[in-house]
């Protein structure tokens, strides 16, 4: 099966894993790594968060020595005293351990909520993937970083409905252009394929890569503008098929699958897609599979049209038939 790679000419995250887990407090969390490497946390020794945590520690100790928690701490220390030998008396106190900046960041979580929902604000996997991508972008947008800004996302459409997929890819393309960040994304989504500029598409098939830019195919420049306007999520199915049948209109689009089943050649079973171009402009679609180099794309493409008789020819045919009828009559 074919897969698309979407890239940008300028320069996101690692492949999406358990996004929610990566943004929760734990040792070595991805969130802590992102924050620790951000410009905001460069002053590791005197950072404001350390001052906040130092004060928090004092407040916690005070709670367990002077307020409601005092009895709990006294009970623990009484037990410790009973457990200890005379020359090695043990005692304890409550605090937030290890106040290094890294450990503080490892205790942070990034929570997701829907601004339009006041109750039961649990979000799905797709929404957490969006949050994970947004967090990764914090690193890629570092202003003083001069190296390669490159990120990868595998199956970016995971758990996202088509409308959100479109919104996401439009936003990513904009971020890429404005911040000189390169994105490399893999997808099986026809919705995403229909919204990305063709010059940024690479078709992966049979272990080979086929860039779809105008310098690689026999599609004319005007055809690229045409396709980017009219290539919807249905037509973009042609990038993922094992075979493509381009048809002129609705009749062929409806009837061909039935004909194929009657012939025991079910199209979906063989991964063949029908693309209704709605006209006879077949070459504006099919030439994208023809390569300018010698690297042939192993994909069968068929064009099916009807034999519409032109109106002038039809009129002439009727006249000739009428004349022949009169001759035979007499």
C-alpha positions as CSV (number, residue, x, y, z in Angstrom):
1,X,0.0,0.0,0.0
2,X,1.2,3.5,-0.8
3,X,2.0,6.0,1.8
4,X,2.5,9.8,1.5
5,X,5.3,11.7,3.0
6,X,4.5,15.4,3.4
7,X,7.5,17.7,3.8
8,X,8.2,21.4,3.8
9,X,10.8,23.3,1.8
10,X,11.9,25.1,5.0
11,X,12.5,22.6,7.9
12,X,7.4,18.4,14.8
13,X,7.7,15.9,17.0
14,X,8.8,12.4,17.5
15,X,6.3,9.8,16.3
16,X,3.2,10.1,18.3
17,X,3.2,7.7,21.2
18,X,1.1,7.8,24.4
19,X,0.8,11.6,24.2
20,X,-1.1,12.0,27.5
21,X,1.5,9.9,29.4
22,X,4.3,12.0,28.0
23,X,2.8,15.2,29.4
24,X,2.2,13.9,33.0
25,X,4.6,14.2,36.0
26,X,7.3,11.5,36.0
27,X,11.1,11.2,36.0
28,X,12.4,11.9,32.5
29,X,9.0,13.0,31.1
30,X,9.1,14.4,27.6
31,X,7.4,17.6,28.9
32,X,10.3,18.1,31.3
33,X,12.8,17.6,28.5
34,X,11.1,20.1,26.3
35,X,10.9,22.7,29.1
36,X,14.5,22.1,30.4
37,X,15.9,22.8,26.9
38,X,13.9,26.0,26.3
39,X,15.4,29.4,26.5
40,X,13.1,30.3,29.4
41,X,15.0,27.9,31.7
42,X,18.6,28.7,30.8
43,X,19.3,30.3,34.2
44,X,19.2,26.9,36.0
45,X,20.7,28.1,39.3
46,X,18.6,31.2,39.9
47,X,15.4,30.4,38.1
48,X,12.2,31.9,39.5
49,X,10.6,28.4,39.8
50,X,13.3,27.4,42.3
51,X,12.4,30.4,44.5
52,X,8.8,29.4,44.3
53,X,9.5,25.8,45.2
54,X,11.8,26.9,48.1
55,X,8.9,28.9,49.5
56,X,6.6,26.0,48.9
57,X,8.9,23.7,50.9
58,X,8.8,26.2,53.8
59,X,5.0,26.3,53.7
60,X,4.8,22.5,53.6
61,X,7.2,22.1,56.6
62,X,5.3,24.7,58.5
63,X,2.0,22.9,57.9
64,X,3.4,19.7,59.3
65,X,5.1,21.4,62.3
66,X,2.6,24.1,63.3
67,X,-0.8,23.3,61.7
68,X,-3.1,20.3,61.2
69,X,-0.3,18.1,59.9
70,X,1.7,18.4,63.1
71,X,0.0,15.3,64.7
72,X,0.8,13.2,61.7
73,X,4.5,14.1,61.7
74,X,4.7,13.6,65.5
75,X,3.2,10.1,65.1
76,X,5.7,9.2,62.4
77,X,8.6,10.5,64.5
78,X,7.3,8.6,67.6
79,X,7.4,5.3,65.6
80,X,10.9,6.2,64.3
81,X,12.1,6.8,67.9
82,X,10.7,3.5,69.0
83,X,12.5,1.8,66.0
84,X,15.8,3.5,66.6
85,X,18.7,2.6,68.9
86,X,20.0,5.1,71.4
87,X,23.1,6.3,69.6
88,X,21.3,6.6,66.2
89,X,17.9,8.4,66.8
90,X,16.0,8.9,63.6
91,X,13.6,11.7,62.8
92,X,11.7,13.0,59.7
93,X,10.1,16.0,58.0
94,X,7.8,16.5,55.1
95,X,9.0,18.5,52.1
96,X,9.2,18.4,48.3
97,X,12.4,16.5,47.7
98,X,15.2,17.5,45.3
99,X,14.7,21.1,44.4
100,X,16.9,21.1,41.3
101,X,15.3,22.8,38.3
102,X,15.1,19.5,36.4
103,X,13.3,17.7,39.2
104,X,10.8,20.6,39.5
105,X,10.0,20.4,35.8
106,X,9.5,16.6,36.1
107,X,6.7,17.3,38.6
108,X,4.8,19.5,36.1
109,X,2.0,18.3,33.9
110,X,0.3,19.9,30.9
111,X,-3.4,19.4,31.2
112,X,-5.9,19.7,28.3
113,X,-9.4,21.2,28.6
114,X,-12.1,22.4,26.2
115,X,-12.9,26.1,26.7
116,X,-16.5,25.6,25.6
117,X,-17.2,22.7,28.1
118,X,-17.6,23.4,31.8
119,X,-18.2,19.9,33.0
120,X,-16.9,16.4,32.2
121,X,-13.9,17.8,30.4
122,X,-12.2,14.5,29.5
123,X,-10.6,14.7,26.1
124,X,-9.9,12.0,23.6
125,X,-6.6,10.6,22.2
126,X,-6.7,12.9,19.2
127,X,-6.9,16.0,21.3
128,X,-4.0,14.9,23.5
129,X,-2.0,14.3,20.3
130,X,-2.7,17.9,19.3
131,X,-1.4,19.0,22.8
132,X,1.7,16.9,22.4
133,X,2.5,18.4,19.0
134,X,1.9,21.9,20.4
135,X,4.4,21.2,23.2
136,X,7.0,19.9,20.8
137,X,6.7,23.1,18.8
138,X,8.1,25.0,21.8
139,X,11.5,23.6,21.0
140,X,11.3,24.1,17.3
141,X,10.4,27.7,17.6
142,X,13.5,28.6,19.8
143,X,14.6,32.0,18.6
144,X,18.3,31.7,19.2
145,X,18.8,28.3,17.7
146,X,20.8,28.3,14.5
147,X,20.8,24.5,13.8
148,X,18.5,22.4,11.7
149,X,14.9,22.8,12.9
150,X,13.5,19.4,11.8
151,X,10.7,17.3,13.3
152,X,8.9,14.1,12.3
153,X,5.3,13.0,12.9
154,X,4.2,9.5,11.9
155,X,0.5,9.1,11.1
156,X,-0.4,12.6,12.1
157,X,-4.1,11.9,11.5
158,X,-4.3,9.4,14.4
159,X,-7.6,9.7,16.3
160,X,-8.5,13.0,14.5
161,X,-11.7,13.5,12.5
162,X,-11.3,15.0,9.0
163,X,-12.2,18.5,9.9
164,X,-9.5,18.6,12.6
165,X,-7.0,17.0,10.2
166,X,-7.5,19.8,7.7
167,X,-7.3,22.5,10.4
168,X,-4.0,20.9,11.7
169,X,-2.3,20.6,8.3
170,X,-3.2,24.2,7.4
171,X,-1.8,25.4,10.7
172,X,1.4,23.4,10.3
173,X,2.0,24.7,6.8
174,X,1.7,28.2,8.1
175,X,4.0,27.6,11.1
176,X,6.6,26.1,8.7
177,X,6.6,29.1,6.4
178,X,6.7,31.7,9.2
179,X,9.3,30.1,11.4
180,X,11.5,28.3,8.9
181,X,10.8,24.9,10.4
182,X,10.9,21.7,8.3
183,X,8.1,19.2,8.8
184,X,8.3,15.6,7.6
185,X,4.9,13.8,8.1
186,X,3.7,10.4,7.0
187,X,0.0,9.8,6.4
188,X,-2.6,7.6,4.9
189,X,-5.2,10.3,5.1
190,X,-6.9,11.4,1.9
191,X,-8.2,14.5,3.8
192,X,-4.6,15.6,4.5
193,X,-3.4,14.7,1.0
194,X,-6.1,17.0,-0.5
195,X,-4.9,20.0,1.5
196,X,-1.2,19.9,1.0
197,X,0.6,21.6,-1.9
198,X,1.6,18.9,-4.4
199,X,5.2,20.1,-4.5
200,X,5.4,19.0,-0.8
201,X,4.2,15.5,-1.4
202,X,6.3,12.4,-1.7
203,X,4.6,9.1,-2.6
204,X,6.2,6.0,-0.9
205,X,5.5,2.8,-2.9
206,X,7.3,-0.5,-3.1
207,X,10.3,0.8,-1.1
208,X,10.8,3.8,-3.4
209,X,10.2,7.5,-3.0
210,X,8.5,9.6,-5.7
211,X,8.4,13.3,-5.2
212,X,5.3,15.0,-6.8
213,X,6.8,18.4,-7.5
214,X,6.7,19.9,-11.0
215,X,10.4,19.1,-11.6
216,X,9.7,15.4,-11.1
217,X,6.5,14.7,-13.0
218,X,5.2,15.4,-16.5
219,X,2.3,17.5,-15.2
220,X,2.3,21.0,-16.5
221,X,2.5,24.0,-14.2
222,X,-1.1,25.0,-15.0
223,X,-2.2,21.5,-14.1
224,X,-0.7,21.8,-10.6
225,X,-2.8,24.9,-10.0
226,X,-5.8,23.0,-11.3
227,X,-5.2,20.0,-9.1
228,X,-4.6,22.0,-5.9
229,X,-8.0,23.7,-6.5
230,X,-10.0,20.6,-7.4
231,X,-8.3,17.7,-5.7
232,X,-10.7,16.8,-2.8
233,X,-10.5,14.0,-0.3
234,X,-12.2,11.7,-2.7
235,X,-10.0,12.3,-5.7
236,X,-6.8,12.3,-3.6
237,X,-7.5,8.6,-3.1
238,X,-5.4,8.1,-6.3
239,X,-2.2,8.6,-4.2
240,X,-3.0,5.6,-2.0
241,X,-4.4,3.1,-4.6
242,X,-2.7,0.0,-6.1
243,X,-4.4,1.0,-9.3
244,X,-6.4,4.0,-10.6
245,X,-9.3,4.2,-13.0
246,X,-10.0,7.8,-14.2
247,X,-13.6,8.2,-15.4
248,X,-15.4,11.0,-17.1
249,X,-18.6,11.2,-15.1
250,X,-21.1,9.8,-12.6
251,X,-22.4,7.0,-14.8
252,X,-19.0,5.3,-15.0
253,X,-18.3,6.0,-11.4
254,X,-21.5,4.2,-10.3
255,X,-21.5,1.4,-12.8
256,X,-17.9,0.3,-13.0
257,X,-17.7,-1.2,-9.5
258,X,-20.8,-3.3,-10.3
259,X,-19.4,-4.5,-13.6
260,X,-16.1,-5.4,-11.9
261,X,-18.0,-7.5,-9.2
262,X,-19.9,-9.3,-12.0
263,X,-16.6,-10.2,-13.5
264,X,-15.3,-11.4,-10.1
265,X,-12.8,-8.5,-10.1
266,X,-13.9,-6.5,-7.1
267,X,-12.1,-3.2,-7.3
268,X,-11.8,-2.5,-3.5
269,X,-10.5,-6.0,-2.9
270,X,-7.6,-5.3,-5.3
271,X,-7.0,-1.8,-4.0
272,X,-8.2,-0.1,-7.2
273,X,-9.7,3.4,-6.9
274,X,-12.1,5.1,-9.2
275,X,-11.6,8.8,-9.6
276,X,-14.4,10.8,-11.2
277,X,-12.7,13.8,-12.9
278,X,-16.1,15.2,-14.0
279,X,-14.8,16.0,-17.5
280,X,-12.4,14.8,-20.1
281,X,-9.4,16.5,-18.5
282,X,-7.8,13.1,-17.8
283,X,-4.2,14.2,-18.5
284,X,-4.4,16.9,-15.7
285,X,-4.6,14.0,-13.3
286,X,-2.8,11.0,-15.0
287,X,0.4,12.9,-15.9
288,X,1.3,13.2,-12.3
289,X,2.2,9.5,-12.4
290,X,4.6,10.0,-15.3
291,X,8.2,10.7,-14.2
292,X,10.7,13.1,-15.9
293,X,13.5,10.7,-14.9
294,X,13.8,7.0,-15.7
295,X,12.3,5.9,-12.4
296,X,9.0,4.4,-13.4
297,X,6.2,4.4,-10.9
298,X,4.7,0.9,-10.7
299,X,1.1,1.9,-10.8
300,X,-1.6,0.9,-13.4
301,X,-3.7,3.9,-14.5
302,X,-6.7,3.5,-16.9
303,X,-8.7,6.2,-18.5
304,X,-12.4,5.4,-19.4
305,X,-14.6,7.7,-21.4
306,X,-17.7,7.4,-23.6
307,X,-18.1,8.0,-27.3
308,X,-20.3,11.1,-27.2
309,X,-21.3,12.1,-30.7
310,X,-20.8,15.8,-31.3
311,X,-24.0,17.7,-32.0
312,X,-23.0,18.6,-35.5
313,X,-22.2,14.9,-36.3
314,X,-25.5,13.8,-34.7
315,X,-27.5,16.2,-36.8
316,X,-25.7,15.2,-40.0
317,X,-26.4,11.5,-39.1
318,X,-30.1,12.2,-38.6
319,X,-30.3,14.0,-42.0
320,X,-28.6,11.2,-43.8
321,X,-30.9,8.6,-42.1
322,X,-34.0,10.6,-43.2
323,X,-32.7,10.9,-46.8
324,X,-32.0,7.2,-47.0
325,X,-35.5,6.5,-45.6
326,X,-37.1,8.6,-48.3
327,X,-35.0,6.9,-51.1
328,X,-36.0,3.5,-49.9
329,X,-39.7,4.6,-49.7
330,X,-39.8,5.5,-53.3
